[in-house]
Amino acid sequence: MKLATLKNGSRDGRLVVVSKDLTRCTDAARIAPTLQAALDDWEAAAPRLARMAEGVELGSVPTFRFHEHDCESPLPRAFQWADGSAYINHVELVRKARGAEVPESFYDDPLMYQGGSDVFLGPRDDIPLGDIAWGCDMEGEIAVITDDVPMGVSAAEAAEHIKLVMLCNDVSLRGLIPPELAKGFGFFQSKPPSAFSPVAVTPDELGAAWKDALIHLPLRVDYNGAPFGRAEAAVDATFSLARLVSHAAKTRPLTAGTVIGSGTVSNKDADGGPGKPVSEGGRGYSCIAEIRMIEKIASGEFQTPFMKPDDTVRIEMMDADGKSIFGAIEQTVKAIQLKGG
């Protein structure tokens, strides 16, 4: 089934069940008013929501037009948001870009940061930017939402706790990252609110594309209307999404509604190189930092600038028939006047 949260003026929005073709939806309030409420009682709510989804497809329940631009992120705020590092090619490139080595442990022990989850951007909300010098970058990712996850679960056990899958734009401020990490406490200002796809889907909705806790489909990233990334989400993945969930739960239980991200989807070239642009027949990039690093290696200089006001990014994934699975994240960078200057 496919679930979405419509904006209604409240902090947590209004839960709806969405048709497979993303054209219609029905109110889920009689089962759960919000997605978090459904997750809090998932064992009871999920079968009822699934029956409602069948009713949407059969036309046996009242529906109304579904518009992606009316959506919050599926969870407009969450108890926990942790982003991992499933794609080591991305880690290698961005660390090279800031002159940092990749420790050997990164290849068998995931890197993960704890993000701010009190506010998420909607999938069509503007990306606020206070200063171009902050180096605004998009990051196209996969994310999952869990139910209650016990401490110490294995990856195989963690896979059973993945209840919903969605796409993510994990906005990063590259200009703020090096000095912030140098202080030794990790990301904070350099990681503004992330945005998630209009629709979250249960893993079974992905069919054969969901295997080994990865999506075996390309992630489409368009930058200013042009193809920028077409990386395969199950290729060059050092860790599965289940492995990332188990990593997050190593020393603590995770509560229902926890969001775990894959990190930027990133592929090497067939020859083992760091990747080529889509325009050159490659799979491209899901963030700007990667192409900048490749430019630096090739020419000694960064050429592609980071995002500036009025730049746009669109992140989407199509099924085998070319139909959108999650709807599209489509955002425009908007200049924000900072108070005090």
C-alpha positions in Angstrom: 0.0 0.0 0.0 0.9 3.6 -0.4 0.5 6.2 2.3 0.8 10.0 2.3 0.4 12.9 4.7 -1.6 15.9 3.5 -1.0 19.4 4.8 -3.9 20.5 7.1 -2.4 23.3 9.2 -1.4 20.9 12.0 2.1 19.7 12.9 1.6 16.1 11.8 -0.8 16.5 8.9 -3.6 14.1 7.8 -3.0 10.5 6.8 -4.4 9.3 3.5 -4.2 6.0 1.6 -3.1 6.6 -2.0 -3.9 4.7 -5.2 -1.1 2.8 -6.9 -1.2 5.3 -9.8 -0.9 8.2 -7.4 -4.1 9.9 -8.7 -6.6 9.3 -5.9 -6.6 8.9 -2.2 -9.0 8.3 0.8 -9.0 9.7 4.3 -7.6 7.2 6.8 -8.8 9.1 9.9 -11.1 6.3 11.1 -8.0 4.0 11.4 -5.3 6.5 12.3 -5.4 10.3 12.0 -1.6 10.5 11.3 1.1 8.2 10.1 2.8 8.3 13.5 -0.4 7.1 15.1 -0.6 4.2 12.6 3.0 3.3 13.3 2.4 3.4 17.1 -0.2 0.6 16.6 1.1 -0.9 13.3 0.2 -4.5 14.0 -3.5 -3.5 14.2 -3.5 -0.5 11.8 -1.6 -2.0 8.9 -4.1 -4.7 8.0 -6.9 -2.2 8.1 -5.0 0.3 6.0 -4.2 -2.5 3.5 -7.9 -3.3 3.2 -8.6 0.4 2.6 -6.0 0.4 -0.1 -7.8 -2.4 -1.8 -11.0 -0.4 -1.6 -9.3 2.5 -3.3 -8.2 0.3 -6.2 -11.7 -1.3 -6.4 -13.5 2.0 -6.1 -15.5 0.7 -3.1 -14.4 3.6 -0.8 -14.9 7.3 -1.3 -11.8 8.9 -2.9 -10.7 12.4 -3.9 -7.9 13.7 -6.2 -4.4 13.2 -4.9 -2.0 16.1 -5.5 1.6 15.7 -4.6 2.1 19.4 -4.0 -0.4 19.2 -1.1 1.8 16.7 0.8 4.0 17.0 3.8 6.8 14.5 4.1 5.1 11.2 5.1 6.3 11.9 8.6 6.4 15.7 9.0 8.5 15.2 12.1 9.9 12.1 13.6 11.2 10.8 16.9 14.5 9.7 15.3 16.2 10.4 12.0 19.6 8.7 11.4 21.4 8.7 8.0 23.8 6.0 7.1 26.5 5.3 4.5 25.4 2.4 2.3 27.3 3.6 -0.7 31.0 3.7 0.0 31.8 5.4 -3.4 30.0 8.5 -2.1 31.9 8.4 1.2 35.2 8.0 -0.7 34.6 11.0 -3.0 33.2 13.5 -0.5 36.0 12.7 2.0 38.6 13.2 -0.7 36.9 16.5 -1.5 37.6 17.8 2.0 41.1 16.1 2.3 40.0 13.3 4.7 40.9 9.6 4.4 38.4 6.8 4.6 39.2 4.6 7.6 39.3 0.8 6.8 36.5 0.3 9.4 34.1 2.1 7.0 34.0 -0.9 4.7 32.5 -3.2 7.3 31.1 -0.9 10.0 28.5 1.7 8.7 29.1 5.4 9.2 25.9 7.1 10.6 24.9 10.5 11.8 21.9 11.6 13.9 20.0 14.2 12.0 17.5 16.8 13.2 14.0 15.3 13.0 11.9 17.9 14.6 11.1 19.5 11.3 11.2 17.9 7.8 10.5 19.8 4.6 7.6 18.8 2.4 8.5 17.2 -0.9 7.5 20.4 -2.8 8.7 22.9 -0.2 11.5 25.4 -1.0 14.9 24.8 0.4 15.8 27.9 2.5 19.3 29.2 2.0 20.7 32.0 4.1 24.1 32.3 2.3 25.4 30.9 -1.0 28.8 30.5 0.7 27.2 27.7 2.8 27.5 25.4 -0.3 24.0 24.0 -0.6 23.9 20.5 -2.0 21.1 18.0 -2.7 21.6 14.3 -1.8 19.3 11.7 -3.4 18.7 8.8 -1.0 16.4 5.9 0.0 14.9 5.9 3.5 12.9 3.5 5.6 10.6 3.9 8.5 10.6 1.2 11.2 8.2 0.0 13.9 9.6 -0.7 17.4 13.1 -2.2 16.9 14.7 -4.0 19.9 18.2 -3.3 20.9 20.8 -5.6 19.4 18.9 -7.0 16.4 20.7 -8.7 13.6 20.4 -7.4 10.0 18.0 -10.3 9.2 15.8 -9.4 12.1 16.0 -5.7 11.4 14.6 -6.3 7.9 11.3 -7.5 9.4 11.0 -4.1 11.2 11.2 -2.1 8.0 7.5 -1.1 7.5 7.7 1.7 4.9 10.1 2.9 2.2 10.5 6.4 0.7 12.9 8.7 -1.1 14.9 11.5 0.6 16.6 14.7 -0.3 19.2 15.0 2.6 20.1 18.6 2.1 23.7 19.4 3.0 25.6 22.6 3.4 29.1 21.6 2.2 30.7 24.9 3.1 29.9 24.4 6.8 30.8 20.7 7.1 34.6 20.8 7.4 34.8 23.4 10.2 31.9 21.8 12.0 33.4 18.3 11.9 36.8 19.7 12.9 35.2 20.6 16.3 34.7 16.9 16.9 31.0 16.8 17.6 29.6 16.0 14.2 27.0 17.6 11.9 24.5 20.1 13.2 24.3 23.5 11.3 25.6 21.8 8.1 22.5 19.5 8.0 19.3 21.6 7.6 15.9 19.9 7.3 15.6 17.0 4.9 12.7 16.3 2.6 11.0 13.0 1.8 8.9 11.8 -1.1 5.2 12.5 -1.2 4.4 8.8 -0.7 5.8 6.1 1.5 5.2 2.5 0.4 5.2 -0.9 2.1 8.1 -3.1 0.9 5.6 -5.5 -0.7 4.4 -2.7 -3.0 7.9 -2.8 -4.6 7.5 -6.4 -5.7 10.6 -8.0 -7.1 12.4 -4.7 -7.0 12.7 -5.1 -3.2 15.3 -7.7 -2.5 17.8 -8.1 0.3 16.5 -4.8 1.9 17.6 -2.8 -1.2 15.6 -1.3 -4.1 16.8 -2.8 -7.4 15.9 0.3 -9.5 17.6 3.5 -10.5 17.2 6.7 -8.6 16.4 9.6 -11.0 17.9 13.0 -10.0 17.3 16.0 -12.3 19.1 19.2 -11.6 17.6 22.4 -13.2 15.5 20.2 -15.5 18.4 18.1 -16.9 19.3 14.5 -16.0 22.0 14.6 -13.3 21.8 11.1 -11.7 20.6 7.7 -12.6 22.4 5.6 -10.1 21.2 2.1 -9.4 20.1 1.9 -5.8 21.1 -1.8 -5.4 24.5 -1.5 -7.1 27.7 -0.7 -5.1 25.7 -0.8 -1.9 28.2 -1.8 0.8 25.4 -2.1 3.3 21.7 -2.9 3.0 19.0 -0.8 4.6 18.4 -3.6 7.1 22.1 -3.5 8.1 21.8 0.2 8.7 18.8 -0.4 10.9 20.7 -3.0 12.9 23.6 -0.7 13.2 21.4 2.1 14.6 19.9 -0.4 17.1 23.2 -1.8 18.3 23.2 0.1 21.6 19.6 1.3 21.9 16.1 0.3 20.9 14.5 2.3 18.1 10.9 3.5 18.6 8.2 3.2 16.0 8.5 6.0 13.5 12.3 5.9 13.4 13.6 7.0 9.9 16.9 5.5 8.7 18.5 6.8 5.5 20.8 5.0 3.0 23.2 7.9 2.4 23.6 9.3 -1.1 23.0 6.6 -3.8 26.3 6.4 -5.7 27.7 4.0 -8.3 31.2 3.5 -9.7 31.8 3.1 -13.4 31.9 -0.3 -15.0 35.7 0.0 -15.1 35.9 0.8 -11.3 36.2 4.6 -11.8 34.3 7.1 -9.7 31.5 7.7 -12.1 30.6 9.6 -15.3 28.0 12.2 -16.0 24.7 11.1 -17.5 25.5 13.2 -20.6 28.6 11.0 -21.2 26.7 7.7 -20.9 27.3 7.2 -17.1 25.0 6.8 -14.2 25.7 10.3 -13.0 25.5 11.6 -9.5 22.9 12.0 -6.7 24.7 15.0 -5.3 26.9 17.9 -6.5 29.8 17.1 -4.2 30.6 13.9 -6.2 31.0 15.6 -9.6 33.0 18.4 -8.0 35.5 15.9 -6.7 35.8 14.2 -10.0 36.4 17.6 -11.7 39.1 18.3 -9.1 40.8 15.0 -9.9 40.6 15.5 -13.7 41.4 19.2 -14.0 42.7 20.4 -10.6 39.7 22.7 -10.1 36.1 22.5 -9.0 33.9 23.5 -11.9 30.2 22.8 -11.0 29.0 25.3 -8.3 26.7 24.3 -5.5 23.1 25.2 -5.6 22.0 28.9 -5.6 18.6 30.6 -5.3 16.1 29.5 -8.0 18.0 26.2 -8.8 15.8 23.2 -8.7 16.2 19.5 -7.9 13.8 16.6 -8.7 14.2 13.2 -7.2 12.0 10.3 -8.3 12.0 6.5 -8.9 10.1 4.7 -11.6 8.9 1.1 -11.7 9.7 -1.4 -14.5 6.7 0.1 -16.4 8.0 3.7 -16.1 5.5 4.8 -13.5 6.4 6.8 -10.5 6.4 4.8 -7.3 6.8 7.4 -4.6 5.9 10.6 -6.4 8.6 13.2 -6.8 10.6 15.4 -4.5 10.8 18.7 -6.4 12.3 21.6 -4.7 13.6 25.1 -5.4 16.3 26.9 -3.5 15.0 30.1 -2.0 17.1 32.9 -0.5 16.3 33.7 3.1 17.2 37.0 4.7 18.9 36.1 8.0 17.9 38.2 11.0 20.7 40.5 12.0 22.1 40.7 8.5 
